[in-house]
């Protein structure tokens, strides 16, 4: 394999493999949000989508149709509030 072919193959491998860690992180974040919501006694099931607003501040949309804001307040406590 020539040096040029090796570089091209390496770049293609990176381009294909790069999104995988981001997807794995998104799945982990969705599971973490679902667990936090459940621990607060709110109905959710699974988180189907979420949006990050800042550090430790998310809006989570659940399979049940509920939408929650999950954030950490000034005292360092996790707060889950219904979003209408």
Secondary structure per residue as TSV (DSSP state, phi and psi in degrees):
chain	resnum	aa	ss	phi	psi
A	1	X	-	360.0	132.7
A	2	X	-	-74.3	163.6
A	3	X	H	-62.0	-38.6
A	4	X	H	-65.2	-42.8
A	5	X	H	-65.1	-37.5
A	6	X	H	-65.4	-42.8
A	7	X	H	-64.0	-44.1
A	8	X	H	-61.8	-44.6
A	9	X	H	-63.2	-39.6
A	10	X	H	-64.6	-43.2
A	11	X	H	-65.3	-40.3
A	12	X	H	-64.8	-39.6
A	13	X	H	-62.3	-43.6
A	14	X	H	-64.6	-40.4
A	15	X	H	-65.0	-36.7
A	16	X	H	-78.6	-39.0
A	17	X	H	-82.4	-21.2
A	18	X	H	-60.0	-42.5
A	19	X	H	-68.6	-19.9
A	20	X	H	-60.8	-48.7
A	21	X	H	-62.1	-36.7
A	22	X	H	-64.6	-41.1
A	23	X	H	-65.7	-41.9
A	24	X	H	-62.9	-38.9
A	25	X	H	-66.4	-40.0
A	26	X	H	-64.2	-40.9
A	27	X	H	-64.2	-42.2
A	28	X	H	-63.0	-41.5
A	29	X	H	-64.7	-42.3
A	30	X	H	-62.0	-41.5
A	31	X	H	-67.1	-40.2
A	32	X	H	-63.1	-43.0
A	33	X	H	-63.3	-42.2
A	34	X	H	-61.0	-40.3
A	35	X	H	-66.3	-42.8
A	36	X	H	-63.6	-43.2
A	37	X	H	-63.2	-43.5
A	38	X	H	-63.8	-40.4
A	39	X	H	-64.8	-24.1
A	40	X	T	-85.9	1.0
A	41	X	T	78.5	20.9
A	42	X	-	-98.2	144.0
A	43	X	-	-74.7	135.2
A	44	X	-	-152.4	-55.6
A	45	X	S	85.3	-107.6
A	46	X	S	-117.5	150.3
A	47	X	E	-86.1	120.3
A	48	X	E	-92.1	-23.9
A	49	X	E	-158.9	157.3
A	50	X	E	-150.0	158.6
A	51	X	E	-130.8	132.4
A	52	X	E	-92.2	126.7
A	53	X	E	-100.7	-25.4
A	54	X	E	-176.5	-173.1
A	55	X	T	-65.2	124.1
A	56	X	T	58.7	39.3
A	57	X	E	-145.2	111.0
A	58	X	E	-134.7	154.4
A	59	X	E	-110.6	127.1
A	60	X	E	-117.7	131.4
A	61	X	E	-105.1	124.1
A	62	X	E	-97.1	160.0
A	63	X	T	-62.3	-26.6
A	64	X	T	-73.8	-10.0
A	65	X	S	98.8	-12.1
A	66	X	-	-72.9	148.5
A	67	X	E	-125.5	129.2
A	68	X	E	-127.1	148.5
A	69	X	E	-99.4	123.7
A	70	X	E	-116.3	117.8
A	71	X	E	-148.2	167.8
A	72	X	E	-106.0	126.8
A	73	X	-	-82.6	-177.5
A	74	X	T	-62.8	-25.3
A	75	X	T	-86.7	-0.3
A	76	X	S	86.2	13.8
A	77	X	-	-98.0	144.6
A	78	X	E	-78.2	129.9
A	79	X	E	-121.7	129.8
A	80	X	E	-116.2	117.3
A	81	X	E	-121.6	143.8
A	82	X	E	-69.2	138.9
A	83	X	-	-114.1	129.4
A	84	X	-	-102.5	360.0
